Amino acid sequence: MAIVELNLLSGYIPDKASLTALADFGKARLFDIEDGRVIMYFDEFTDTPSCSNVQLNRVFDVENLKPATAKVYDYYDGENQKSIEYDRGALQSDLDNI
């Protein structure tokens, strides 16, 4: 099982419809939203690149917004992981490379 943890940028919330769509189309098994992060559970990841879109909605503006992190890891082997920082300006390009 593979896990994606997306720590949210301050002032942003996830769009639940975009998360539900991931589950409905079989990309994610399920998801949780807790403590300022989204946790998505996948059956597996392969060497073939894939893309899963999660829409984030800004609910209030934050001055001096700090980057957040996105982490992908193997549930059964926590050392097999990769994480990146992302910010509002580089959201799409950074997350495409994880």
RAFEN-V610670 format. One record per residue. N is the residue number from 1. RES is the residue in one small letter. SS is DSSP state (alpha for helix, beta for strand, coil for the rest). PSI is psi in radians with two decimals (999 if undefined). OMEGA is omega in degrees with one decimal (none if undefined). Layout:
BEGIN
N|RES|SS|PSI|OMEGA  N|RES|SS|PSI|OMEGA
END
This chain:
BEGIN
1|m|coil|2.44|178.6  2|a|beta|2.51|-178.0  3|i|beta|2.42|170.3  4|v|beta|2.13|175.1  5|e|beta|2.08|179.4  6|l|beta|1.81|174.1  7|n|beta|2.30|-173.1  8|l|coil|2.55|171.6  9|l|coil|2.53|177.1  10|s|coil|2.35|179.5  11|g|coil|0.01|-178.6  12|y|beta|2.59|172.9  13|i|beta|2.66|178.2  14|p|beta|2.56|174.5  15|d|coil|1.95|-175.2  16|k|alpha|-0.55|179.4  17|a|alpha|-0.66|179.1  18|s|alpha|-0.59|176.3  19|l|alpha|-0.73|177.7  20|t|alpha|-0.66|178.5  21|a|alpha|-0.67|176.7  22|l|alpha|-0.76|179.5  23|a|alpha|-0.73|-178.4  24|d|alpha|-0.60|-179.2  25|f|coil|0.16|174.4  26|g|coil|0.12|179.3  27|k|coil|-0.77|178.7  28|a|coil|2.47|177.5  29|r|coil|-0.83|176.5  30|l|beta|3.05|179.7  31|f|beta|2.71|174.1  32|d|beta|2.55|172.8  33|i|beta|2.06|-177.9  34|e|beta|2.48|172.6  35|d|coil|0.83|176.0  36|g|coil|0.43|177.8  37|r|beta|2.78|175.4  38|v|beta|2.29|176.6  39|i|beta|2.11|-179.6  40|m|beta|2.35|-177.6  41|y|beta|2.22|179.6  42|f|beta|2.58|177.9  43|d|coil|-0.74|179.7  44|e|coil|2.87|168.7  45|f|coil|2.54|177.4  46|t|coil|-3.11|177.4  47|d|coil|-0.20|179.1  48|t|coil|2.16|179.1  49|p|coil|2.49|175.1  50|s|coil|2.83|-176.7  51|c|coil|2.35|174.6  52|s|coil|2.13|-176.6  53|n|coil|2.30|173.7  54|v|coil|2.14|179.4  55|q|coil|2.31|174.3  56|l|beta|2.34|-179.8  57|n|beta|2.27|177.8  58|r|beta|2.19|179.5  59|v|coil|-0.38|170.9  60|f|coil|2.66|-178.0  61|d|coil|2.40|-179.5  62|v|coil|2.19|175.7  63|e|coil|2.59|179.5  64|n|coil|0.83|-178.6  65|l|coil|2.22|179.8  66|k|coil|2.64|177.6  67|p|coil|2.76|174.3  68|a|beta|3.04|-178.4  69|t|beta|2.65|170.9  70|a|beta|2.33|-177.1  71|k|beta|2.40|175.3  72|v|beta|2.31|178.2  73|y|beta|2.81|176.9  74|d|beta|2.18|-177.9  75|y|coil|-0.65|-176.0  76|y|coil|-0.21|-179.8  77|d|beta|1.45|-175.1  78|g|beta|-0.30|178.1  79|e|beta|-0.30|176.9  80|n|beta|1.54|-174.2  81|q|beta|2.85|173.8  82|k|beta|2.43|177.0  83|s|beta|2.70|177.3  84|i|beta|2.82|168.5  85|e|beta|2.55|175.3  86|y|beta|2.75|175.1  87|d|coil|3.10|-175.6  88|r|alpha|-0.69|-176.1  89|g|alpha|-0.42|-174.5  90|a|alpha|0.35|-173.9  91|l|alpha|-1.02|-173.7  92|q|alpha|-0.87|-174.2  93|s|alpha|-0.67|-179.6  94|d|alpha|-0.79|-175.1  95|l|alpha|-0.37|175.7  96|d|coil|-0.33|-175.1  97|n|coil|0.18|-179.0  98|i|coil|999|none
END
